[in-house]
Amino acid sequence: MPAENYLSRAMSLKMITAVGLLVALGVVAAPFSIPVGVARVYPVQHAINVIAAVLLGPGPAVLAAVLTSTLRNILGTGTPLAFPGSIFGALLAGLAFRLFKKEYMAAAGELLGTGVLGALAAFPLAKWLLGFSGVAYAYIVPFALSSVAGSAIGMFILGVWSRVHGNKKMF
C-alpha cells in the first residue's frame, strides 16, 4: 500500500499537525498547575481535551492526552496521575460530543471522565507508585475542580473558534 493511502486512512497530516500543536501547548503550559488537596490540578489539559474532542474526535483527543501526559512525566512537570484523568476525560468528551453534537456534552464527558472515572482510576496508581494511604474519594474533588475550570476554558475557546471559522469540526 502506498504511503499516502495509508496516511490518509490512519490520520491525515493536518490531523497529526493539530494533535502535535495541542500536545505542544499542553507541555508548554505544564508549569501552570495548581495544588489542590492531594493532587495538582491542571486545567489546561482539560481545556485541550474538550477542544480536541470537539474539533478532532475521540481518537485524536486520547492520543493528544497520552502524548501530553508522557512528555510531562519525562520532563518532570507531571505525575503518573496525569494519565488516568486525561485519558478518561478525553475519551468521554470525544464520545459525548460524537453522540450528542453539543459542546457542553463534551465538557460534561470531560467532567465525568476526569472528575469521577479518572479520579477513581488514579487511586490505585497513587497507592502503588506514590505510597498514598488516603481514600479513593480524595481525588474526586481536585480532579473535578480542575476539570470544571478547564472545560469552561475549552468551551470559551471553542466559542471563539466557531465565531471565527463558523464550523465546529476542524476536519
C-alpha positions in Angstrom: 0.0 0.0 0.0 1.4 3.4 -0.9 2.4 5.6 2.0 -0.1 8.4 1.1 -3.0 5.9 1.1 -2.0 4.6 4.5 -1.6 8.0 5.9 -5.0 9.2 4.7 -6.6 6.2 6.1 -4.9 6.3 9.5 -4.5 10.0 10.2 -4.0 12.9 7.8 -1.0 15.2 8.0 -3.4 18.0 9.1 -4.7 15.9 11.9 -1.2 14.9 13.0 -0.2 18.6 13.0 -3.3 19.6 15.0 -2.6 16.9 17.6 1.1 17.9 17.7 0.2 21.6 18.3 -2.2 20.6 21.1 0.4 18.4 22.7 3.0 21.2 22.5 0.5 23.6 24.1 -0.1 21.2 26.9 3.6 20.6 27.6 4.5 24.3 27.4 1.6 25.2 29.8 2.5 22.4 32.2 4.1 24.6 34.8 0.8 26.3 35.4 -0.6 23.7 37.7 -2.4 24.5 41.0 -2.0 22.3 44.1 -5.5 21.3 45.5 -5.6 18.8 48.3 -3.7 15.6 47.4 -3.3 16.4 43.7 -2.0 19.1 41.4 -4.8 20.4 39.2 -4.0 21.2 35.6 -6.9 22.9 33.9 -5.1 23.4 30.6 -5.1 19.7 29.9 -8.9 19.6 30.4 -9.4 22.5 28.1 -7.2 20.7 25.5 -9.3 17.5 26.0 -12.5 19.4 25.2 -11.1 21.3 22.3 -9.5 18.1 20.8 -12.7 16.1 21.4 -14.9 18.7 19.5 -12.5 19.6 16.7 -10.7 16.3 16.1 -12.7 13.5 17.6 -12.2 10.9 20.4 -9.2 9.0 19.0 -7.0 12.1 18.4 -8.2 13.6 21.7 -7.0 10.5 23.5 -3.7 10.4 21.5 -3.1 14.1 22.4 -3.8 13.3 26.1 -1.4 10.3 26.2 1.4 12.2 24.4 1.0 15.2 26.6 1.0 13.2 29.8 4.0 11.2 28.6 6.1 14.2 27.8 5.1 16.0 31.0 6.2 13.0 33.0 9.5 12.7 31.1 10.2 16.4 31.6 9.3 16.3 35.3 6.3 18.7 35.1 3.7 16.0 35.5 2.9 13.0 37.7 1.7 9.5 36.8 -1.8 10.6 37.9 -1.9 12.7 34.7 -2.6 9.5 32.7 -5.9 8.2 34.1 -7.5 11.7 34.3 -6.5 12.9 30.9 -7.3 9.6 29.0 -10.7 9.0 30.5 -11.6 12.7 30.2 -10.5 12.9 26.5 -12.3 9.7 25.6 -15.6 10.5 27.3 -15.5 14.1 26.0 -15.0 12.8 22.4 -17.7 10.2 22.7 -20.2 12.5 24.3 -19.6 15.1 21.5 -19.8 12.5 18.8 -23.1 11.2 20.3 -24.9 14.5 21.1 -23.1 17.1 18.8 -23.2 19.6 21.7 -20.0 21.3 23.1 -21.5 21.3 26.6 -21.8 17.5 26.3 -18.1 17.3 25.5 -17.5 19.3 28.7 -19.8 17.0 30.7 -17.9 14.0 29.3 -14.6 15.6 30.4 -16.0 16.2 33.9 -17.4 12.6 34.2 -14.3 11.1 32.6 -11.7 13.0 34.6 -13.6 14.1 37.7 -15.0 10.7 38.5 -13.5 7.8 36.5 -10.0 9.3 36.2 -10.0 10.1 39.9 -11.1 6.6 40.9 -8.5 5.1 38.5 -5.8 7.4 39.9 -6.3 6.0 43.4 -4.7 2.5 42.9 -1.9 4.2 40.8 -1.2 6.7 43.6 -1.3 3.9 46.2 1.1 1.7 44.3 3.5 4.3 42.8 3.4 7.2 45.3 2.5 5.4 48.5 -0.7 7.4 49.1 -2.6 6.0 52.0 -5.8 8.1 51.9 -9.2 7.1 50.5 -10.1 6.9 46.8 -12.6 9.8 47.0 -9.7 12.2 48.0 -9.0 12.6 44.2 -12.6 13.3 43.0 -12.8 16.9 44.4 -9.5 18.2 43.0 -9.9 16.3 39.7 -13.4 17.6 39.3 -12.5 21.2 40.1 -9.7 21.1 37.6 -12.0 19.6 35.0 -14.7 22.2 35.5 -12.2 25.0 35.2 -10.5 23.5 32.1 -13.8 22.6 30.5 -15.1 26.2 30.9 -11.8 27.5 29.3 -12.2 24.9 26.5 -15.8 25.9 25.8 -14.8 29.6 25.7 -12.1 28.9 23.1 -14.5 26.8 21.1 -17.0 29.7 21.1 -14.3 31.9 19.7 -13.4 29.2 17.2 -17.0 28.9 16.0 -17.3 32.7 15.6 -14.2 32.9 13.5 -14.5 29.6 11.5 -18.2 29.0 11.5 -17.8 25.3 11.8 -17.2 23.0 14.8 -15.2 20.3 13.2 -11.6 21.0 12.1 -11.5 18.2 9.5 
